Amino acid sequence: MRLRPCLSALLLLGIAGCTVGPDFNPPTADTPPKWSGTGPKPDQTSESKVTSDAAADDRWWNGFRDPELTSLIDRARDANLDLRQAALRIAEARAAREVAGARDLPTVSLDSNYTRTKISRNGAISLFGFPGGSGGTVGTGAGGALPSNGFNIPPFDLFQSGFDANWEIDLFGRTRRAVESATAQTEAAAENRNDALVSVAAEVARNYVQLRGTQSLIAITQQNLDAQRKAYDLTKAQAQGGETSNLDVEAALAEVATTEARLPALEDQKTRTINALSKLVGREPGALAVELSAAKPIPPVPAIVAIGMPSELAHRRPDIRKAEADLHAATANIGVSVADLYPRLSLEGSLGIQAVRFNELGDWASRFYNFGPNLSIPVFNGTTYANIHLEEARQQEAALAYENTVLGALHEVENAVSAYTAEQVRMHALERAAGANERSLSLAQQRYRAGLSNFLDVLDAERRLFASQTDVANSQIAIATDLVAVYKALGGGWADYASQAGVNAGDAPMAQPVAAKP
């Protein structure tokens, strides 16, 4: 007879290893063997060439060879408030995983209570033949018959203290599937953090390029303004000497005023860009004004831009990795719902002491206990089947979301590379146009001084040259920002920081409160 509990325990352990629901199989990203290369082809004079022969550098911003940019990105990755919020969401997901895992552990509680009780003489006790009022002898006791005025129990105290325990055995893996889902959700939160790292680095680089480009535009505008003021002074002197008319003077003055009107907007754009960078590094407006106000050239692009192969995107892009984690969580949730169709077994028990006198609580006779299994077998519940169908639909949706994310990533990279290459070709044409306009202005000035043309020809040549120089500067800005878009589309720039912070290992640091700045 003693073998039966052991056999039952072995059978129980065997059943407990069962986990219902589908197992998760990581999806394979459907990517082409190589990039299409259908975009514009760079010409022989292109400064930068795109190649898939090597994987992209994780710290891609070092390729711009600008220490200031590198410093800003490093500061942003440490202090950006969006990243700190993302770190808290990882901690939140990790806590939810701990909650799910705790369901597989026994629960034990200590209860102590005291009650003062008076039993009603006309209550349930009267059903056993104990009258509440007068009515003769009832029953017998130590002294014979009970009093004829009825059965009477005086008020009494009851002291009780003990432990209650409950342990639901995870027979069919309901808790294990819940932990699996919570773990996948923690991984998804980590990938959200990694995606934010990619976005913050790209946003810092984009704003930094825009700042240096705006400073270049301000310098170009100021140079043209100086030249136009000199032309105005010369024209005014010639008009006073009778060599030209006041019409040329007013035209030169209008050109000066038009160019002056461009400067306030450019200065405003510079201020806004510096403030945007200040926010990205977690600082107040104007905090970086002294550091960034001095003009510097637009960071040069590297000669070789490595983008790797399409198959590498699934490992580099956090949004694809997150989509895979979401699919994993959705698959595990099906198992949680399916487990509700199976029996649930709990072991319950209590142990304690109980007495009507406080000083008797320590007596051995005051002890009580009860224990035993509790088996719940579901017979029919329409909600359970509906939940299974719901989770299956969510899994299919997550699978499609994964495919859509991969497809969108491929398009994003191809489009970014196309824009980067096309802008380089465009800039070379703009540079040729700027050179021609510079020579045209020189000829127009010579002809005007020789009296062979009027001043309007000079003004038109100045406008064309100014527009060409502005177009070249804007194209240089576009090339650098297009390269930032290429690197953002590739999804790198998070692995080193995430490994140091322990993000993927589930050890994301808690974000510290923002300290008030004086």
BAVEX-61914 format. One line per 3 residues: their letters; for each residue z, x, y of C-alpha. Coordinates in Angstrom, 2 decimals. Layout:
<rs>
a	Z:X:Y; ...;
</rs>
This chain:
<rs>
mrl	0.00:0.00:0.00; 0.67:2.86:2.38; -3.00:3.97:2.11;
rpc	-4.20:0.83:3.86; -3.08:1.84:7.40; -4.71:5.25:6.97;
lsa	-7.97:3.76:5.74; -7.92:1.26:8.57; -7.38:4.04:11.11;
lll	-10.28:6.06:9.70; -12.53:2.98:9.80; -11.45:2.34:13.39;
lgi	-12.28:5.89:14.46; -15.70:5.59:12.87; -16.44:2.37:14.72;
agc	-15.14:3.84:17.96; -17.94:6.40:17.90; -20.54:3.63:18.29;
tvg	-22.17:3.25:21.72; -24.42:0.24:22.24; -27.29:0.01:24.68;
pdf	-30.31:2.28:25.24; -29.87:6.03:25.55; -31.31:7.64:28.67;
npp	-34.35:9.88:28.27; -35.23:11.81:31.45; -38.65:10.74:32.71;
tad	-41.54:13.16:32.96; -43.05:13.32:36.44; -46.73:12.41:36.35;
tpp	-48.17:15.21:38.49; -51.64:16.80:38.52; -52.02:20.35:37.24;
kws	-52.90:21.62:40.72; -53.29:20.48:44.29; -56.52:18.69:45.12;
gtg	-57.53:21.04:47.94; -59.71:18.32:49.47; -58.43:18.88:53.01;
pkp	-60.08:21.01:55.72; -60.80:24.59:54.72; -59.36:27.33:56.96;
dqt	-61.85:29.59:58.71; -61.86:33.37:58.50; -59.72:33.72:61.63;
ses	-56.86:31.50:60.42; -53.51:33.17:61.00; -51.86:31.52:57.99;
kvt	-53.16:30.76:54.51; -51.67:28.26:52.04; -51.35:29.35:48.42;
sda	-49.96:27.77:45.25; -49.71:31.10:43.43; -46.00:31.36:44.26;
aad	-43.11:28.94:44.72; -42.00:28.11:48.23; -39.05:30.02:49.63;
drw	-35.85:27.94:49.66; -34.82:29.44:52.99; -38.26:28.79:54.44;
wng	-37.09:29.01:58.06; -36.70:32.78:57.65; -40.50:32.93:57.54;
frd	-40.64:32.14:61.27; -38.84:35.42:61.94; -36.68:33.90:64.67;
pel	-32.95:34.74:64.44; -32.06:31.96:66.88; -33.70:29.34:64.65;
tsl	-31.95:30.71:61.57; -28.60:30.62:63.37; -29.09:27.01:64.48;
idr	-29.99:25.83:60.98; -27.00:27.61:59.45; -24.69:26.03:62.02;
ard	-26.18:22.60:61.48; -25.71:22.83:57.71; -22.02:23.57:58.29;
anl	-21.22:21.15:61.11; -23.76:18.31:61.14; -21.92:14.98:61.04;
dlr	-24.52:13.26:58.85; -24.02:15.98:56.24; -20.26:15.60:56.42;
qaa	-20.62:11.86:55.86; -22.83:12.57:52.86; -20.12:14.88:51.47;
lri	-17.62:12.03:51.74; -19.97:9.75:49.85; -20.02:12.31:47.02;
aea	-16.23:12.31:46.96; -16.30:8.51:46.94; -18.69:8.42:43.99;
raa	-16.58:10.99:42.13; -13.48:8.81:42.64; -15.39:5.80:41.27;
rev	-16.26:7.86:38.20; -12.56:8.63:37.70; -11.77:4.91:37.96;
aga	-14.35:4.14:35.27; -12.97:6.85:32.99; -9.38:5.66:33.46;
rdl	-10.20:2.42:31.63; -10.25:4.39:28.38; -6.60:5.43:28.80;
ptv	-3.48:3.44:27.88; -1.60:1.65:30.62; 2.20:1.80:30.57;
sld	4.50:0.01:32.98; 8.27:-0.12:33.41; 9.75:-3.51:34.25;
sny	13.37:-4.20:35.12; 14.70:-7.59:36.18; 17.79:-9.70:36.56;
trt	17.89:-13.52:36.45; 20.60:-16.18:36.85; 19.73:-19.16:34.62;
kis	21.00:-22.74:34.29; 19.41:-24.81:31.50; 18.86:-28.50:32.16;
rng	20.77:-30.83:29.82; 18.02:-33.41:30.20; 15.22:-30.94:29.64;
ais	13.46:-29.75:26.52; 16.76:-29.09:24.74; 17.38:-32.82:24.47;
lfg	14.36:-33.09:22.11; 16.43:-31.31:19.45; 19.11:-34.00:19.36;
fpg	21.35:-32.64:22.09; 22.01:-35.51:24.50; 22.48:-34.84:28.13;
gsg	25.16:-37.42:28.74; 27.93:-39.19:26.72; 26.89:-40.35:23.32;
gtv	29.18:-39.28:20.54; 29.43:-36.21:18.43; 26.39:-33.99:18.15;
gtg	26.06:-31.31:15.49; 28.84:-29.08:14.25; 30.13:-25.78:15.42;
agg	32.94:-23.40:14.74; 35.44:-26.04:15.65; 33.67:-28.90:13.90;
alp	31.83:-31.36:16.12; 30.49:-30.58:19.60; 32.03:-32.42:22.52;
sng	31.02:-36.08:22.71; 30.00:-35.71:26.37; 26.86:-33.83:25.30;
fni	25.60:-30.30:24.77; 26.33:-28.15:27.80; 25.32:-24.51:28.36;
ppf	26.96:-22.97:31.41; 24.88:-20.81:33.80; 24.43:-17.27:32.55;
dlf	23.07:-13.88:33.68; 20.25:-12.02:31.90; 19.61:-8.32:32.42;
qsg	16.40:-6.82:31.02; 14.58:-3.49:31.26; 11.73:-2.08:29.21;
fda	8.24:-0.66:28.86; 5.00:-2.59:28.41; 1.94:-0.79:27.06;
nwe	-1.69:-1.77:26.57; -4.61:0.26:25.28; -8.09:-1.15:24.88;
idl	-9.98:0.89:22.31; -13.55:1.56:23.36; -15.07:0.35:20.09;
fgr	-18.65:-0.08:21.25; -18.86:2.35:24.17; -18.42:-0.07:27.06;
trr	-16.22:2.38:28.92; -18.36:5.35:27.91; -21.45:3.67:29.32;
ave	-19.56:2.84:32.51; -18.53:6.49:32.88; -22.12:7.56:32.18;
sat	-23.36:5.23:34.94; -20.70:6.43:37.39; -21.57:10.06:36.64;
aqt	-25.24:9.37:37.34; -24.27:7.66:40.60; -22.28:10.76:41.54;
eaa	-25.39:12.86:40.92; -27.39:10.44:43.07; -24.87:10.87:45.90;
aen	-25.19:14.65:45.57; -28.97:14.38:45.82; -28.56:12.21:48.90;
rnd	-26.58:15.07:50.38; -29.31:17.52:49.39; -31.97:15.30:50.94;
alv	-29.93:15.22:54.13; -29.83:19.03:54.06; -33.63:19.12:53.86;
sva	-33.96:16.64:56.72; -31.43:18.38:58.97; -33.05:21.81:58.51;
aev	-36.48:20.36:59.24; -35.22:18.43:62.27; -33.57:21.52:63.73;
arn	-36.76:23.54:63.23; -38.94:20.79:64.70; -36.77:20.42:67.80;
yvq	-36.53:24.18:68.21; -40.32:24.54:68.07; -40.66:21.66:70.53;
lrg	-38.19:23.35:72.88; -40.05:26.66:72.86; -43.33:24.79:73.23;
tqs	-42.02:22.85:76.22; -40.88:26.09:77.80; -44.40:27.49:77.27;
lia	-45.89:24.39:78.92; -43.50:24.80:81.85; -44.60:28.44:82.21;
itq	-48.30:27.47:82.07; -47.76:24.70:84.60; -45.86:27.03:86.92;
qnl	-48.59:29.70:86.69; -51.28:27.16:87.55; -49.13:25.77:90.33;
daq	-48.74:29.23:91.84; -52.51:29.78:91.67; -53.16:26.36:93.22;
rka	-50.73:27.03:96.05; -52.49:30.30:96.81; -55.82:28.48:96.77;
ydl	-54.38:25.87:99.12; -53.10:28.51:101.53; -56.47:30.27:101.47;
tka	-58.37:27.03:102.03; -56.06:26.05:104.87; -56.60:29.45:106.55;
qaq	-60.38:29.10:106.12; -60.31:25.63:107.65; -58.39:26.92:110.67;
gge	-61.06:29.61:111.05; -63.84:27.06:110.79; -65.12:28.43:107.49;
tsn	-64.50:25.17:105.58; -63.56:21.57:106.25; -60.25:19.74:106.09;
ldv	-61.67:17.83:103.12; -61.27:20.96:101.01; -57.74:21.44:102.35;
eaa	-56.68:17.90:101.37; -58.30:18.26:97.96; -56.40:21.52:97.35;
lae	-53.15:19.88:98.51; -53.68:16.94:96.15; -54.21:19.34:93.26;
vat	-50.91:21.11:94.08; -49.00:17.82:94.25; -50.47:16.59:90.96;
tea	-49.39:19.75:89.17; -45.93:19.63:90.76; -45.52:16.11:89.39;
rlp	-45.81:17.44:85.83; -42.78:19.71:86.06; -39.94:17.10:86.24;
ale	-41.11:15.43:83.02; -41.30:18.79:81.27; -37.83:19.77:82.49;
dqk	-36.49:16.43:81.26; -38.08:17.00:77.87; -36.51:20.45:77.69;
trt	-33.06:19.02:78.46; -33.42:16.24:75.90; -34.53:18.69:73.22;
ina	-31.56:20.99:73.88; -29.27:17.96:73.63; -30.91:16.94:70.35;
lsk	-30.21:20.41:68.95; -26.62:20.19:70.20; -26.13:16.94:68.29;
lvg	-27.66:18.39:65.13; -25.08:21.20:65.14; -22.27:18.74:65.85;
rep	-21.74:19.64:69.50; -21.54:17.67:72.73; -24.53:17.30:75.11;
gal	-25.28:20.47:77.01; -23.24:22.68:74.67; -26.28:24.85:73.91;
ave	-27.78:24.84:77.40; -26.76:28.40:78.25; -27.84:29.67:74.85;
lsa	-31.27:28.00:74.79; -32.36:27.63:78.42; -34.03:31.06:78.61;
akp	-37.69:30.73:77.67; -38.89:32.29:74.42; -42.27:32.10:72.66;
ipp	-43.06:29.57:69.96; -42.02:31.04:66.57; -45.06:32.54:64.82;
vpa	-46.09:31.07:61.46; -46.10:33.37:58.40; -49.37:34.83:57.17;
iva	-48.91:33.34:53.70; -47.40:29.92:53.03; -46.48:29.51:49.35;
igm	-46.19:25.90:48.16; -45.97:26.29:44.39; -47.46:23.86:41.86;
pse	-47.21:20.02:41.92; -45.05:20.04:38.79; -42.31:21.87:40.71;
lah	-41.77:18.94:43.07; -39.60:17.05:40.58; -37.09:19.93:40.67;
rrp	-37.36:20.75:44.38; -37.33:17.34:46.06; -33.89:15.69:46.17;
dir	-35.38:12.20:46.55; -37.13:12.56:43.17; -33.94:13.91:41.61;
kae	-32.02:10.98:43.10; -34.56:8.50:41.73; -34.03:10.00:38.27;
adl	-30.24:9.68:38.65; -30.64:6.05:39.75; -32.73:5.37:36.65;
haa	-30.06:7.00:34.50; -27.34:4.81:36.04; -29.44:1.65:35.57;
tan	-30.03:2.53:31.90; -26.31:3.08:31.27; -25.47:-0.25:32.96;
igv	-27.50:-2.04:30.30; -25.11:-0.62:27.71; -22.12:-1.88:29.70;
sva	-23.54:-5.42:29.63; -24.56:-5.25:25.96; -21.02:-4.18:24.99;
dly	-19.75:-7.55:26.25; -21.44:-9.14:23.21; -19.16:-7.22:20.83;
prl	-15.47:-7.63:19.95; -12.79:-6.00:22.09; -9.67:-4.58:20.47;
sle	-6.45:-3.85:22.33; -3.17:-2.43:21.12; -0.26:-4.07:22.93;
gsl	3.45:-3.58:22.74; 6.75:-3.64:24.57; 10.10:-1.92:24.12;
giq	13.29:-2.52:26.03; 16.86:-3.71:26.27; 18.21:-7.17:27.07;
avr	21.77:-8.50:27.51; 23.70:-11.25:29.30; 26.26:-8.72:30.48;
fne	25.26:-5.61:32.41; 27.76:-3.38:30.60; 26.18:-4.30:27.24;
lgd	22.73:-2.91:28.12; 23.64:0.39:26.48; 24.51:-1.22:23.14;
was	22.14:-0.63:20.26; 22.15:-4.37:19.55; 20.60:-5.04:22.99;
rfy	17.26:-3.47:22.08; 14.07:-5.49:21.52; 10.47:-4.62:20.79;
nfg	7.15:-6.11:19.79; 3.76:-4.58:19.10; 0.47:-5.40:17.47;
pnl	-3.29:-5.53:17.89; -5.17:-8.10:19.96; -8.76:-8.77:18.87;
sip	-11.07:-10.76:21.13; -14.37:-11.87:19.58; -16.93:-13.42:21.93;
vfn	-18.61:-16.51:20.51; -20.89:-17.63:23.31; -21.12:-16.80:27.00;
gtt	-24.42:-17.41:28.79; -23.37:-15.15:31.64; -23.35:-12.13:29.31;
yan	-26.98:-12.60:28.31; -27.95:-13.19:31.93; -26.24:-9.94:32.94;
ihl	-28.17:-8.04:30.25; -31.45:-9.43:31.56; -30.40:-8.56:35.10;
eea	-29.61:-4.93:34.21; -32.86:-4.59:32.24; -34.81:-5.79:35.29;
rqq	-32.95:-3.30:37.47; -33.80:-0.50:35.05; -37.49:-1.39:35.20;
eaa	-37.28:-1.45:38.97; -35.62:1.99:38.98; -38.36:3.33:36.69;
lay	-41.05:2.11:39.09; -39.10:3.53:42.03; -39.12:6.93:40.32;
ent	-42.89:6.80:39.81; -43.41:5.67:43.40; -41.22:8.48:44.73;
vlg	-43.19:11.10:42.78; -46.50:9.64:43.97; -45.30:9.52:47.57;
alh	-44.16:13.15:47.38; -47.57:14.29:46.17; -49.31:12.47:49.02;
eve	-46.83:13.82:51.56; -47.45:17.43:50.55; -51.23:17.04:50.45;
nav	-51.29:15.36:53.88; -48.96:17.93:55.43; -51.03:20.85:54.13;
say	-54.22:19.17:55.37; -52.75:18.67:58.86; -51.50:22.26:58.97;
tae	-54.87:23.72:58.01; -56.87:21.40:60.27; -54.72:22.20:63.31;
qvr	-55.34:25.92:62.89; -59.10:25.34:62.89; -58.73:23.10:65.93;
mha	-56.66:25.66:67.83; -59.31:28.36:67.42; -61.88:26.03:68.99;
ler	-59.45:25.28:71.81; -58.90:28.98:72.39; -62.64:29.51:72.70;
aag	-62.80:26.61:75.16; -59.93:28.09:77.20; -61.74:31.45:77.37;
ane	-64.93:29.77:78.54; -63.06:27.75:81.18; -61.34:30.89:82.44;
rsl	-64.70:32.56:82.92; -66.06:29.39:84.52; -63.25:29.38:87.09;
sla	-63.91:32.99:87.96; -67.60:32.23:88.54; -66.82:29.13:90.57;
qqr	-64.49:31.11:92.83; -67.14:33.82:93.33; -69.82:31.25:94.18;
yra	-67.46:29.46:96.58; -66.60:32.68:98.38; -70.31:33.48:98.62;
gls	-71.02:30.03:100.04; -73.19:29.03:97.08; -71.04:26.04:96.00;
nfl	-68.41:23.73:97.42; -64.68:23.70:96.78; -64.90:20.76:94.36;
dvl	-66.52:23.07:91.81; -63.48:25.34:92.04; -61.07:22.40:91.63;
dae	-62.97:21.11:88.60; -62.89:24.57:87.02; -59.14:24.84:87.68;
rrl	-58.51:21.44:86.07; -60.55:22.32:83.01; -58.75:25.64:82.60;
fas	-55.32:24.05:83.04; -56.20:21.34:80.50; -57.48:23.96:78.04;
qtd	-54.37:26.11:78.36; -52.21:23.02:77.83; -54.22:22.01:74.79;
van	-53.83:25.47:73.27; -50.07:25.40:73.82; -49.80:21.90:72.32;
sqi	-51.87:23.03:69.36; -49.53:25.99:68.81; -46.62:23.53:68.82;
aia	-48.45:21.28:66.37; -49.19:24.16:63.99; -45.54:25.18:63.81;
tdl	-44.30:21.60:63.45; -46.97:20.88:60.82; -45.70:23.86:58.84;
vav	-42.16:22.47:59.10; -43.54:19.19:57.73; -45.08:21.10:54.81;
yka	-41.76:22.70:53.93; -39.92:19.38:54.30; -42.46:17.71:52.00;
lgg	-41.86:20.45:49.41; -38.16:19.55:49.51; -36.62:23.02:49.49;
gwa	-33.81:24.42:51.58; -30.79:22.91:49.84; -30.19:24.78:46.57;
dya	-28.27:27.75:48.01; -26.00:25.62:50.18; -25.42:22.99:47.49;
sqa	-24.41:25.63:44.94; -21.99:27.25:47.39; -20.45:23.89:48.29;
gvn	-20.31:22.76:44.66; -22.25:19.60:45.45; -24.16:19.34:42.19;
agd	-21.11:20.34:40.17; -19.19:17.37:41.52; -16.89:19.48:43.67;
apm	-18.17:18.46:47.10; -15.63:19.39:49.77; -13.95:16.65:51.71;
aqp	-15.25:16.43:55.25; -12.64:17.28:57.84; -12.00:14.97:60.81;
vaa	-13.89:15.80:63.97; -11.55:17.66:66.28; -11.48:16.54:69.88;
kp	-12.98:19.12:72.17; -11.34:19.87:75.49;
</rs>
